[in-house]
Amino acid sequence: MKPADGAVALEDLTVAYDRVPAIHHLTGTFAPGSLTAIVGPNGAGKSTLLKTITGILPADDGRVALGVRNRKEIAYLPQQAEIDRNFPITVHDTVGLGLWQEIGIFGGIGDRERERINRALAIAGIEGLARRPVGTLSAGQFQRVLFARLLVQDARIILLDEPFSALDERTTGDLMQLLADWHRRHRTVIAVLHDIGQIRAHFPDVLLIAREPVAWGPAAEVLTADNLARARALSQLWIESGHHYAHAHPRH
């Protein structure tokens, strides 16, 4: 059964590397229009979960069910460390890449598309950087560029992996406003984060994982001292056990 429009449903999801689970038997739904933080210890499977939702990684067992027509309606922002900034491309053209799902790689950009790009640059606070090569930008400026590209793409489901890592307070605040705006526009936003205070202040829903699910629901109910301690203990158990996924569940 297909989930509701804009939802992401996980059904007994397991994802493994060399038969060692990174995500183990995770079931639940990111509701349409929800704003959810994924939190957990290092190695808890947070980034793996985002990559599995996008289709970058396959599931070993269970499945991801998407409430969209196709994966083109999903926008994914990986960690900055995973992005090569050496390619000689300007800020304007990088933001314009958010249009490729609509116009194709070789599609032309007309006045309407240029207006969308310029509007996204202005909203992200970087209209003065349009002709700058991305390789010359600071970490904060570059993250604004990537958020502007997301604005242009205007996807139904938005996945963000540590979007505020190593950013200054002003940049973080500005980009957090963009997340709040997506939430108001009923986009489904899922972000991997580490700052518990930031999550409590801005995210209504939280998924706490330590390879296996610990808690999923309203932030106040999930981010308790007991749950956070349980997540740390589970993560340590996984590390110490070296548990391997059963041969009975080959990778699909």
Secondary structure, 3 states (H helix, E strand, C coil): CCCCCCCEEEEEEEEEECCEEEEEEEEEEECCCCEEEEECCCCCCHHHHHHHHHCCCCCCEEEEEECCCCHHHEEEECCHHHCCCCCCCEHHHHHHHHHHHHHCCCCCCCHHHHHHHHHHHHHCCCHHHCCCEHHHCCHHHHHHHHHHHHHHHCCCEEEEECCCCCCCHHHHHHHHHHHHHHHHCCCEEEEECCCHHHHHHHCCEEEEECCCEEEEEEHHHHCCHHHHHHHHHHHHHHHHHCCCCCCCCCCC
